[in-house]
Amino acid sequence: MTTNTQTNTKTMDEAFFEEYTSHDAILKYTKATAGYGISHLLDHDYKDAYLRALESLPAEVKQRGIRILEFGCGGGMNLVHLVSILTRSGIKIEKAVGTDFSPVLIEAAKLESKNYLRPDELGKIQFHIAKNESLVADLSAATGAPRAQLLGSFDFIIGVNTMRYCHRGGRELSCAQDILDLLSPGGICVNIDMNDRFPLFRSAVKNKFRAHKIEECYIPSLAEYAAPFKRTGFEILREEHFCWVSHSAGKGLCLVLRTLSPILSVLFKTRAMRSLVVARKPAAGR
Ligand SMILES: C[S@@+](CC[C@H](N)C(=O)[O-])C[C@H]1O[C@@H](n2cnc3c(N)ncnc32)[C@H](O)[C@@H]1O
């Protein structure tokens, strides 16, 4: 990497870090202020993807209680909602950990869990500052648990709208490797992120409607999202586009998009809003 690229990368890293430590970020990534669309997705499309992936976990894991990690968890909306859904439908959780590199979002996530979870659920959830590309080392530093103790200590790992930042910085392989190391044999990772083929996610298209042009984060293709998981030895269970409701959709738009979703999925599946990769760590001895 040339010095110039390093400087550019550093400046972009700093810009993203600033964006995700702002007050706006707290509003955007916590449930009360995030918008109707995200609540809908947490209750439907994302929930369905998580529940279907959870079915593939080994039976003994479900009996013992699932150990969940969300990386790049922002203000904790996904994880808090998932914990609530699972415990209220009788699925056992042993622990749930959320990580993010933004200290303000981790504080917001702690508050989010206090606002939305019952005391018995709250006792199972924790949030720590950790970077996606150094999850094992950062979790070890944050919790005081030795590295060896962390390896294989999660069964279900999710990442929502955060993996693209690893791709932008060329750190997707480190992230996938740490996820593999943290998962138990047969453990599952669900990765949901923006689809580069959805026209309105393209900077050039968005910038046509903006007075001030903005350089958006690089959006990988579906194959690019799946690649680091394949290269680090995961088995890919699902690799597809899905979901037609935007996070920011209001009630009316959400209803329209939801009604049209089945037709849009048949006609234009590769143009849906999100890319979904579900990857499984091979079971021991395979
Ligand atoms: C678009 S937000 C999504 C937040 C959350 N997953 C959600 O769906 O509400 C992206 C998140 O990724 C986090 N992030 C970006 N780069 C990261 C990195 N290298 N390590 C850890 N977190 C990162 C940001 O702080 C932010 O919370």
The ligand as a Gaussian input file, in Angstrom:
#p B3LYP/6-31G(d) Opt

LIG

0 1
 C      -24.923000       0.980000       9.310000
 S      -24.506000       0.761000      10.989000
 C      -25.390000      -0.708000      11.433000
 C      -25.571000      -0.857000      12.919000
 C      -26.370000      -2.099000      13.351000
 N      -25.748000      -3.320000      12.915000
 C      -27.797000      -2.012000      12.851000
 O      -28.143000      -2.755000      11.922000
 O      -28.554000      -1.213000      13.385000
 C      -22.827000       0.191000      10.844000
 C      -22.178000      -0.125000      12.174000
 O      -20.902000      -0.712000      11.952000
 C      -19.995000      -0.156000      12.900000
 N      -18.650000      -0.310000      12.340000
 C      -18.168000       0.186000      11.172000
 N      -16.888000      -0.217000      11.003000
 C      -16.574000      -0.986000      12.090000
 C      -15.397000      -1.684000      12.489000
 N      -14.303000      -1.688000      11.729000
 N      -15.418000      -2.357000      13.645000
 C      -16.541000      -2.367000      14.415000
 N      -17.671000      -1.712000      14.107000
 C      -17.682000      -1.032000      12.940000
 C      -20.453000       1.287000      13.073000
 O      -20.004000       1.860000      14.271000
 C      -21.956000       1.130000      13.039000
 O      -22.484000       0.892000      14.311000

